[in-house]
Amino acid sequence: MAADEQIRKRLALAYRLLVLEIEHRERVRAERLDDTDAERAVRLRQAGIERMQRALARRRAAPELRAG
């Protein structure tokens, strides 16, 4: 399904962004700077990934009807 492929691509991109945001958060923490924005970005990205995973799981759970 094209929609599933789009979700998978978005999920892969979201994971890459999450890694970058976690690395940024860790650098901010190491420098003891205000990290509220970094923490918020990571939480938002994780929530987005979870939403995409749930959407993908729902689409897989739907039974496929085949003529035959």
C-alpha positions in Angstrom: 0.0 0.0 0.0 1.2 3.4 -0.9 -0.1 4.9 2.4 1.9 2.4 4.4 5.0 3.1 2.5 4.6 6.9 3.1 4.1 6.2 6.9 7.2 4.0 6.9 9.3 6.8 5.2 8.0 9.4 7.6 8.7 7.1 10.5 12.3 6.6 9.3 12.8 10.4 9.0 11.3 10.9 12.4 13.7 8.4 13.9 16.6 10.2 12.3 15.4 13.6 13.6 14.8 12.1 17.1 18.4 10.9 17.2 19.7 14.4 16.2 17.4 16.0 18.8 18.6 13.6 21.6 22.2 14.3 20.7 21.5 18.0 20.8 19.8 17.6 24.2 22.8 15.7 25.5 25.2 18.5 24.3 23.0 21.1 26.0 22.9 19.1 29.2 26.7 18.7 29.1 27.1 22.4 28.7 24.6 23.0 31.5 22.5 25.3 29.4 18.7 25.7 29.7 17.4 22.6 28.1 13.6 23.1 28.2 13.4 23.5 24.4 15.5 20.5 23.8 13.4 18.4 26.2 10.2 19.6 24.6 11.5 18.8 21.1 12.4 15.3 22.1 9.0 14.7 23.7 7.2 16.0 20.7 9.2 13.9 18.3 8.7 10.8 20.3 4.9 11.5 20.5 4.9 11.9 16.7 6.7 8.6 16.2 4.2 6.8 18.5 1.3 8.3 16.5 2.8 7.0 13.3 3.4 3.6 14.7 -0.2 3.4 16.0 -1.5 4.4 12.5 0.7 1.8 10.8 -0.4 -0.9 13.3 -4.1 0.0 12.7 -3.6 -0.3 8.9 -1.9 -3.7 9.3 -4.7 -5.0 11.6 -7.4 -4.4 8.9 -8.2 -7.6 7.2 -7.5 -7.7 3.4 -10.3 -9.0 1.2 -9.3 -10.8 -1.9 -11.4 -12.1 -4.7 -11.0 -15.7 -5.2 
